[in-house]
Amino acid sequence: MSQQPIKFAYWVPNVSGGLVVSKIEQRTSWTIDYNRKLAQIAEQSGFEYALTQIRFTAGYGAEFQHESVAFSHALLAATEKLKVIAAILPGPWNPVLAAKQLATIDQLTAGRVAVNIVSGWFKGEFTAIGEHWLEHDERYRRSEEFIRALKGIWTTDNFTFKGDFYRFHDYNLKPKPIQQPHPEIFQGGSSRAARDMAARVSDWYFTNGNTVEGIKAQVDDIRAKAALNGHSVKVGVNAFIIARDTEEEARAVLAEIIDKADPEAVNAFGDAAKQAGKASPEGEGNWAKSTFQDLVQYNDGFKTNLIGTPQQIAERIVELKSVGVDLVLSAFLHFQEEVAYFGERVLPLVRELEAARQEQGASVSA
Ligand SMILES: Cc1cc2nc3c(=O)[nH]c(=O)nc-3n(C[C@H](O)[C@H](O)[C@H](O)COP(=O)(O)O)c2cc1C
């Protein structure tokens, strides 16, 4: 098990409707005022990262959407140590614009920005904005070039690159980012093509919620491939966290979320998401096996089962860590209150369990 404490990120609700496709009451807002306060609570509560979402058009409950890079900068300006991961979609963005924007934000925020390269699953969105829609594995081929170009621009003078999607000739970005060697590069996506890309170029691999066994299979696969490439990659797993004083209360909240799910929106989302893993040559990846209940949370976050008392949740988090997970990406029903509760009640237990496991490990090897 890693000696490093497991890290925590939260989904920034910069898109309306919260993180579940349900009509249950959600005291979560997509406004900047709400989000500034949430970011401050999160950094005081022990969260290291916040992840923004990129969405250009309404989809399945998300009627309003603030743009991710601008929003990330606003959150960085309102905080002191939180790192904010800006989501970027190749297609609408090209690598030079992304590299320039993020280098400037890195300079303005003493090196606290990171990026999540998302490859796209929402064909209707691409059609709406007049962007060419690439087939599944082509999207990842483009994303990989995008990441190689980003890294090249950020780290190399007179950058020259001849790819199928992007070309550069003697390009000098000045100033370069503060962070060395460059801001961290996350990726969203878990199909074969996504994993292979992570094993070659990404610093972090983000995957949808899953069981511990399902996560372990991905971690083992990706780490073995990365080792062959002389690369190392960290893993972040999505979870919708429902922590309550009793397990009954937590389960009742989950039941109410599902009961009040908006079937039309959930089914339409399920249909659109077939363009993700299911459309890959092997038919695997995000949402390929999701049930109706899974889809009520956008990224299969119930499957990770961080639902119960603080003690139960802390134990499951340490179990995820034991199979190689480096970060839990969390979403909540009422973000501000629940991020604070997590920081007060769950995180200290995680740290205690980590310390106990390390001591056990030390005494076994002594
Ligand atoms: C943690 C995480 C965050 C994501 N964020 C976004 C996003 O902000 N916008 C978006 O269009 N897609 C987002 N995605 C979707 C992925 O980029 C990708 O298109 C999807 O997971 C399909 O993966 P697959 O085809 O490899 O299975 C995200 C995925 C994950 C796992």
PDBQT file of the ligand as one rigid body, heavy atoms in Angstrom, charges set to zero:
ROOT
HETATM    1  C1  LIG A 401     -13.776  12.000 -13.526  1.00  0.00    +0.000 C 
HETATM    2  C2  LIG A 401     -14.305  12.238 -14.890  1.00  0.00    +0.000 A 
HETATM    3  C3  LIG A 401     -14.575  13.550 -15.291  1.00  0.00    +0.000 A 
HETATM    4  C4  LIG A 401     -15.115  13.814 -16.546  1.00  0.00    +0.000 A 
HETATM    5  N1  LIG A 401     -15.423  15.100 -16.870  1.00  0.00    +0.000 NA
HETATM    6  C5  LIG A 401     -16.014  15.366 -18.056  1.00  0.00    +0.000 A 
HETATM    7  C6  LIG A 401     -16.413  16.688 -18.409  1.00  0.00    +0.000 A 
HETATM    8  O1  LIG A 401     -16.253  17.641 -17.637  1.00  0.00    +0.000 OA
HETATM    9  N2  LIG A 401     -16.998  16.881 -19.619  1.00  0.00    +0.000 N 
HETATM   10  C7  LIG A 401     -17.192  15.848 -20.507  1.00  0.00    +0.000 A 
HETATM   11  O2  LIG A 401     -17.718  16.089 -21.577  1.00  0.00    +0.000 OA
HETATM   12  N3  LIG A 401     -16.817  14.585 -20.199  1.00  0.00    +0.000 NA
HETATM   13  C8  LIG A 401     -16.239  14.325 -19.005  1.00  0.00    +0.000 A 
HETATM   14  N4  LIG A 401     -15.869  13.036 -18.686  1.00  0.00    +0.000 N 
HETATM   15  C9  LIG A 401     -16.077  11.976 -19.701  1.00  0.00    +0.000 C 
HETATM   16  C10 LIG A 401     -14.791  11.438 -20.280  1.00  0.00    +0.000 C 
HETATM   17  O3  LIG A 401     -13.991  12.383 -20.840  1.00  0.00    +0.000 OA
HETATM   18  C11 LIG A 401     -15.036  10.369 -21.349  1.00  0.00    +0.000 C 
HETATM   19  O4  LIG A 401     -15.600  10.940 -22.486  1.00  0.00    +0.000 OA
HETATM   20  C12 LIG A 401     -15.952   9.301 -20.846  1.00  0.00    +0.000 C 
HETATM   21  O5  LIG A 401     -15.578   8.925 -19.563  1.00  0.00    +0.000 OA
HETATM   22  C13 LIG A 401     -15.975   8.083 -21.766  1.00  0.00    +0.000 C 
HETATM   23  O6  LIG A 401     -14.935   7.253 -21.470  1.00  0.00    +0.000 OA
HETATM   24  P1  LIG A 401     -14.618   5.922 -22.262  1.00  0.00    +0.000 P 
HETATM   25  O7  LIG A 401     -15.104   6.124 -23.642  1.00  0.00    +0.000 OA
HETATM   26  O8  LIG A 401     -13.138   5.836 -22.181  1.00  0.00    +0.000 OA
HETATM   27  O9  LIG A 401     -15.282   4.826 -21.559  1.00  0.00    +0.000 OA
HETATM   28  C14 LIG A 401     -15.338  12.747 -17.448  1.00  0.00    +0.000 A 
HETATM   29  C15 LIG A 401     -15.038  11.435 -17.049  1.00  0.00    +0.000 A 
HETATM   30  C16 LIG A 401     -14.542  11.167 -15.793  1.00  0.00    +0.000 A 
HETATM   31  C17 LIG A 401     -14.245   9.748 -15.395  1.00  0.00    +0.000 C 
ENDROOT
TORSDOF 0
